[in-house]
Each structure stands twice: as C-alpha cells, then as structure tokens.
Amino acid sequence: MKTDPAEVAKTMATHGGQALQMTSNLKCVRGLAFWSRDGGGDIHYVKPAHHTLSIYLQGGHGVSEIGQPDVNGGPGAICVLPAGHESHWYNTAHVGVLHVYFDDNHLQALGVDPVNALRQVHFGRDPLLRTLGNGLITDLQWSAVSDAMVLEYMVSSMLARLMAQPVSGRSGRGLSRAQLGCIERRLQSYTEQQCRLTDLAAEAGLSVRQFSRAYRLSTGITPGQRMLDIQTDRVKAMIGQGVPLAEIALATGFSSQSHMSRRFRQQTGVTPGAWRRENR
C-alpha cells in the first residue's frame, strides 16, 4: 500500500484494513487519516512528495521494517518519514495508526525553516504526541463543524511539538526517561499481584525480550528485581504498621507467607519475623 493521502480510504479494503476516518479539509496539514487492519500485506513508502508523521495508537507489535524483523512497533511508537524517503514495511497483527500528512508549506506556516528540519525516526517516543493522537480519535468528530476549530488547533499543535522537540529515536542503549517513568508508575500501582512482564513490555511498546534487555541496560537490574524491591519495601512498611505476616504476604503479591519469607530474606538477609523484632 502506498501513502498518498487521497488513496488511503480506497486502498485499505484491498489490503485487509479499514480507513476509519479521513479528512483533507485542514489548512494546517495535507491530510489526516486513522486506519486499522489485522495483519497481512506490505506497506510501501515510495518517495512520497509529503512528510508523514505516524503515531501507533492500537497494537503495532506485528509491524516491522522489511530487513529489520527484530525491531517492532507498539502502542505509542512514532515514525517520522520525510518527503522523498523510501521504506518498506510488513504487518502481521492488529494495528491502529494515525497518519498526519504535511509538507514544507505547513512547516513554514509554523515559522519553521523546512530545510533539514525533519529527520527520519523509526519507532521513536513522545508521550505528548501520543496523548494528542489519542485525543484526536477518541474525543473529536472529524466531520463535525463544531469540532473543526479544535481539530485544526490540535493538529497544528502536533506539528509544532514535532518541530520544537524532535522525537527520541529508539536506541539499543536502553529505555528513554519517559518510558522508565511509565514503567515505574506501572510497577508501583500493583499491590495484590505481581506485574506481568508482558504488561510492562506492552507499556514500553517492545517485545518481552527487547524490554528486558533495555530495562537492564537502563537501570542495571531486571524488571523482576525492581518488582521484588518494591514488594520488600511494602512488606517493611506493613510490618511497621503491625499487620500479621500472613496478611502481608497476601496483600503484597506473594503466593504464601513462606514464599514471602524466602524472598524477603534474599533481599535483606533476615526473615520478616526477625526484621520485625529488630525494628520494633
């Protein structure tokens, strides 16, 4: 499938997908489209005359660039493809992606010199762009006159953000600060059960293997070790509150009191009972 905005709706059915919404009535961009599909078929960017900002809002784990099958998309992943860029992609699973098509004239309207202004990004990250993209498809009716001004403003804001704060590209050195913040909040939110590694990987938009490696490169420990650190701190806090050990084990996600005691001792060198006696 090629990326000419005028052809998106017509070609989606041919390639097993659905163009949910499409508009080219915006002054700030050349076109705007949100489409989804459940896998199959190639996607080709053959030196289009326009720039493309793509924000993955649903799925995307099955999308990879042909020739780099180990690097996949995911919710929140962002691609920036400058005009004249050529790349070839394949999809094997569900994906819902917002495409913003624009050119140098739109950048000039924002006061940006388009010469060398855009750089190619494959599966980068920008939490604000993701938030704006989600708002576009969940909170606005693109064809409604009442939403026209808000739609124009939000899309202009996306381009302004893109030019003011270039999207951080994915590297092999670890997770971004924003990704680490999201993962830490996710870990801290779990109480009565351990956070699954698959959930954490999905939060970062990576496969389990990619996430585990990137997290360790960024923090020096594994995700499981960080989860155990959090559980241990909760056990200490509840011991200080006088909660019975059996109740603590249940509340902090351990399978049993003996399991909690064993892992607590690995972390602290003493059992929960001994720690209680020492810290009265």
Secondary structure, 3 states (H helix, E strand, C coil): CCCCHHHHHHHHHHHCEEEEEEECCCCCCCEEEEEEECCCCEEEEECCCCEEEEEEEEECCCEEECCEEEEECCCCCEEEECCCCEEEEEECCCEEEEEEEECHHHHHHCCCCCCCCCCCEEEEECHHHHHHHHHHHHCCCCCCHHHHHHHHHHHHHHHHHHHHCCCECCCCCCCCHHHHHHHHHHHHHCCCCCCCHHHHHHHHCCCHHHHHHHHHHHHCCCHHHHHHHHHHHHHHHHHHCCCCHHHHHHHCCCCCHHHHHHHHHHHHCCCHHHHHHHCC
